[in-house]
Amino acid sequence: YNRNKEDAEFALGDQWPRDIRNQRVQEGRPCLTENRLLPFINKTVNEIRQARPSIIVRPVDEFSDPEVAKILRGIIRNIETVSDAETAYDTAAYNAVMSGYGWIRVTTEYADYKSFDQEVRIERVLNGSSVYIDPNSQRMDASDAEYMFVYEDMQKDDFTEAYGDEDIDSFEADEEWVTDDTIRVAEYFYKDYEEKTLIKYTVVVAGVEEEKNEYLEDFPNGELPVDVIEMDRRTVDVCSIKWCKLTKNKILETADFPGIYIPLVPVIGMETWLKGKRQVFSLIHQAKDPQMRFNFFMTASTELIALQPKAPFIGASGQFETNRQQWMDANRVNHAFLEYDMVIDEETGIPAPPPQRTAPPQGSMGMTQETMGAADGIKSTLGIYDASLGQQTNDISGKAIIARQMQGDNSTFHFVDNLSTAMKQVGRVLVDLIPRIYTGK
């Protein structure tokens, strides 16, 4: 998360090492930033927006009903419309591209203030670093995570109004949990398991033998009826989701969350296994060095050229006494003429030559080439070239231009695909929740 935060700050313009920036500021020297990474981020995210994946429910086995699948798909579309789910998907994709991690959240809420009916909603998580995931989770959609946290920083007045102030004075100052103005409140989702015995059995119904699977505990007194023929049994852990809200030293609320999935789904950037652990990177992580190189040489070239009109005058001592202020202003004010004091060498009697401006510093072709090389380095590192950015290239035919554009699209397609993986899990969460929430009662 620290690396992801650094990438996000870098992408938004904080592109100079802090020690170098501080030193140059103390010396009164410029630290120019021409941010060439943000357009690549916007391009990738906007391509996702133009071809956003969608959730489709399909029947997959003999027990599935195509009509039920059609109804579920219609309910999911309604949930997405009412929730403005596109915003949640776009925010998650944007955070994944910029910093490596984005999140989509599924919640339940009352239909209105006079109802006990609940509805399912899809919400965005604006702060991608506010969710903490079970580090042992291996799946990209985090469906195997045993627990997750999501926090928000509440203003103390809002916290007092919601939960009272009897303990607020006892909170010790803590950079993570308590500040002068806010108190961190975390929601904690975790899986709880109940051990049950699954029975596979046959029973005769209306003269037809049927095969069924049920938990032994669901039968009266935990015993099989006499007309049931047991075929097999095994012990299973039945999962349920628990939820609580807490602060640093107090549990505020507890509840059961309906369903078998934790309703937080990650959208991953570039995932890899490195140094014995899972690591996630943003789109621009590998392009930070060429961007800094570009800033360094652009600043050096600008600084050098900016000094040209400030080239000093050189003259003999005493030549600037009478009109000293005019000479001091010569680099700022365009005087029609400048008078100087005649200085004569006492030994030779020869007058000193008039003051002359020193030759201005000359721009360096090497700096220009390095700046151009750094700009090309950014494109090469990201795999996105001029054709993908809509710039004029040497490609003549339409097919050649489209092929070059597709190369750029292919280099970032894993971000689109990872969003699709996340939305599949969102679909599973919704299909699991809908029968539990929309009961018709």
N, C-alpha and C positions, 0 to 999 in steps of 0.2 A: 504493500500500500504506500509506503514511503516513496518507492520508485515511481509508482503510478501518479502520486501527487506531484513529484518533480516533473514528470512528463507533461502533465496538464498545465502546470505553471510555465514550463518551457514553451509549450504550444501557443500559449496566450501572450508570449512576449518577454518573459523573464529568462533571457538567453545568455547572460554574462555571468561567469563565475563571480561569486560575491566578493572574494578578496581582490580580484582584478578591478571590479567595478568600484569598490571603495577607494582603492589606490588612485584610479583615474579621476574620480570625483574630487579627491583631495588635491590633486594636481591641476584641477580645472580643465581636464581633457575630456573629449566627448566619448560616449559609449553608444554608438548608433546601433539600432536594431531594425533590420528590414525583414519582417517575419514572412518567410516563404513557405512555412509548414502549414499554417492555418488553411490556405486554399486547398491543400491536398486533403485535409481532414473534412472540410466542407464538401469537397467533391465526392469523397467516399460516402459520407452520410447522406448526401442528397441523392446519390444513385440508389441507396437503400430505400429512401423515401419514395422514389419513383417506381420501384419494383419491390414493394414490401411483401414479405411472405404472409400467408393467411393460414388460419386454423381450419382444417377439414376433418370431419368425423366420418370414419368409414367402418362398416361392420366387417369383422375379420374372421369370424368362426361360425359354426353352425348354431350357436346359441344367440348370435346377434340378430337384431331385427333392422332391416334397411329403413323402415319407417321411423323407428326410434332414433337411428343415426341422423336422419333428416331433421327430426324435431330438435335434437341436441344441437345440430349445426345452426338451426334458426335461433335457438336461445343464445348460443355463443355470439352470433352476429349482433343480437340485440344488446347483450352485455357489453360488447366492444363499442357499439354506438353510444349507449348511454354513458359509458365510462370514459368516452374519448380515448379509447385504448391506443389509437395511433400515436398520441402524445407520449404514452408510456413506452411504446416500442421505440419511437424515435429517440427519446431521452436515453434509454438503455443503450441503443446503438451508438449514439454520440459519445457517451461516457466510455464505452468499450473501445472505440476508435481512438479517442483522445488520451485515455489513461489506462486502458486495459480491462477494466471491469465496469459493467453496467448491471442494473437489476430491474426486474419486473415483479410487482407484488399483486397478489390476489387477496381481496378482503371481502368480508360480509358486513352489511350494514342494514339498518331498518329502512323500509321503503319510504316512510315519511314520519313526521313527528306524532301522528295519531294512529300509527299502525304497529302491530307486533310481527308483521311479515318482514322477512329479511330478503335482501337481494345480494347477488354477487357482483363485485366490482373489480376492475383491473386498474391499478394505480401505478403511477410512475414513482421512482425513487430518484430524486434529484441529486442527492449526494451519494455517489457510488461507493464512497468509503465508509458509509454509515452502517453497512451490513457486514457482519463477521460470520464466517462460515466454518463449519467443522473441518479442521485441517486434514482429517483422514478421508474426506470425501474425494473420490476418484473420478466420478462421472462428470462429463462436461455440463450436464443440466442440474447437477447437485442433487439428484433424486435420492442418492444414497447417503446424504448428510444426516447425521443423527441429531444435530441441533444447529440453530442459527440465532444470531442476535441482530436487531436493528434498533438504532438509537436516534433520538432527537434531543436537542438542547432547548429546554423550555425556559422562558423568562420566569424569574422567581415569583412575580405577581401571579402569573398564570398557574404555576405549580401550586401556590398557596390556595388559590381559588378552587383548584380541582381536588387537592389532597389534604388541605389543611396546613397549618404552620406549626404544629406541636413539636416537630422534630427538625425543622429547618435550621434552627440555631445550632443544632448539634452537628451539622455537616461540617467536616473539616475541609479547608481549602485544598483543592486538588485540581491540577491542570486538566485531567481527563473528565472528572465528574462534576466538579463544583467550581464556579468562578464567581466573581463579584455580582454578576447579573444573571447567570443562568445555572440551571441544574440539569444534568443529563439524565434522561429517562430512557431505559432500554426495554424493548420487548424481547422476550426469550421464548422461542419455539423449540420444543424438544419432543422426541418420539418416546412413547411409553409402550411397553410390550406386556401382553397378558398371555400366559401359556395355556393353550387349549389342545384338545385331542380331536383331530380331524378323522371322521369315519367315512369310509367308502362302503356303500351298502346297496342292496337291491330290495325293491318292494313291489308287490303286485298291486296295480291301480287299475280298476275296471277291467280286470282280466289280462292286463298287459304288464309285463315285468319292466320296471324302470330302474335305472342306475342313478344314484344321487350321492352327493358329498355334503355332509353337514358336521357341525361341531357336536361332540358328545354332550357338552354342557348345555346345549340348546334343547335337548330332550328332557321331558319331565323327570325330575329326580336324578338326572344324569345317567339314565339307563336306556338301552335300546328297547323298543317295543318287541313283542314276541313275533310279530309278522315280518320283522326286518332281518335280512340275512347279511351279516357283516362280511365284507370281502377284504378290507385292508384298513389299517389305521396308522396314524403317525402324529407326533407332537409338533405343533407349530406355534410360532410367536405372532400373535395378532397385534398389529400396530394401531395406535391411536396418537393423536397430536395434542400435546398439552401446551398451554400458553400462560405466561405471567408477565406482568409489567413490574419493573423494579428500578430502584435508584442505587446509589453506592451502598447504603446500609439498611434498606427497607424494601420489602415486597409490597407493592401497592395494590395489585389486582391479580387474580388467578381465574382461569377458565379452561374449558375444553374447546379445542378448535375442531369443527366438523371436518371429516375427511381423513385420509391416510397420508397426505403429502404436506410437507412444510410449504406454505404458500409464498415462498420467495425463490425466484428463479434467476440465476446469473446469466448474463450475456458476456461471453469471454472474448477478449481480443485475440492475441497470438499466444497460444499455450505451448509450453515445452517442459521437458523434464531436465533440470539442470542442477548440478551440485547436490544430488540426492533429494531434491524436492521439486514440487510442481511450481512453476513460475509462469507469470502472465505478463505480456508486454503490450504496449500500445502500438499504433501504426507508426508513430514518428520516433520511436525510441532509438532505432539505429541511424536515424538521420540527424541526430543532435550535433554530432561532431562536424559534419559538413556545413550545417547551419551556423555554428559558432565560427568556423573557419571563414565563412562568407562575411559574417559581421566584423571579424577582426580586420580583414583586408579592406573591406569597404570603409571602415572607420579610419584605418591608417591612410588610405588614399585620400579620403575627404579631409582629414586633418592636414595632410601635406599640401593639398591644393589650397586649402583655406588660409594657409600661412603666406601664400604668394603676395597678396597685396600688402602684407605687413612687413615686407623686407626692410630692414633698417637702413638709415643713411650713415655713411662713414665720412668723417671729416677731421681736420686737425683740431686740437684742443683750442677753444676760444672762438671757433667760427660760428657758434650758435648762440652767443651770449645776448646780442641785441634783440633778436626776434625768437627767443627761446620757445615761447608758447606756440608760435606758428610751427616751428619745427617739431614740437612734441605732438601737435595735432595733424601732422602731415599725412599720417596713415588713415585718418578719419575724415578730414576736410579737404575738399578740392580747392586749394588756393590757386589764384591766377598766377602768382609768382611768389618765390621765396628768396629773400635777401639774406646774405651771409656776411659775416665779418671777415675782412681781409686779414690774414695771418701771414707775416713775413718771417722767414728764417733769419735769425740774428747773425748767424755766421756767414751764410752765403748771400743774404739779401734777396733770395728768390721767394716769391709768394707761394704759399701752399696751394695746391689745386683745389678747385671748388668741391664741396661735398658731393658724393656720389652714392646712389642707392645700390646696395649689394644685389647680386644676381639672385632672383627668386628661386626657391626650391622647385625642381622639376618633377612632374608626375612620373611614376615608375611604370613601365610596361609590364614588369614582373608582377606588380600589385594587381594590375588590370587582369592579367592572365590568371592569377591565383583566384581572384574574385569570380571570374567566369568558370574556372574549374570547380570552385566550391558550389556554384549554382547547378552545374551539371552533376556534381556529386550527390546533391540532394535528390535529384530525379533518379539517378542510378540506384541509390540506396533504397528508395521507395518502390522502384520499378514502375514509375509513372512518368511518361515522357510527354513531349510537347503536343503530340497528336491527341493524347487523352485530355489535355488541358484546353483544347480548342485552338491552339496556336497554329500558324501557318508552317507547314513542313515541306520537304522536297518531294513527298509522295504525290504522284500525279493522279493516278486512277482512284476511283471511289473505293474499290476493293482494298487497295493498299492502305488508304486512310482508315477504313473500318478495321482492317487487321491490326494496325498500330493501336487504335483505340481499344480493341479487345485485349491486347497485351496488358494495357494498364488496368482494365477491368479485372482480368485474371489475377493480377498481382494482389488485389485487395478482396477477392471473392470470398476468402475464408471468413471475413467479417460478416458478410451476408449469410453465409452458411451457418455460422455460429448463432446468429439471430434466429435462423430457422430452427436450429436445435432447441434453443430456449423456448420458442413459441410452441413447439411440440409438447414440451413439458407443461407449459401454461395450459394447453389444451387438455392434457391428462388431469391436471388439477381441476379444471372446470367441469369435465365430464364426471369426475368423482364427486364434486360439490353439488352439481345441479340437482340430482335426485334427492339429496339430503336437505337442500334449502327450498327448492320449489316443489313442495309436497302436495300442493293443491288443497290443503286444509285451512 
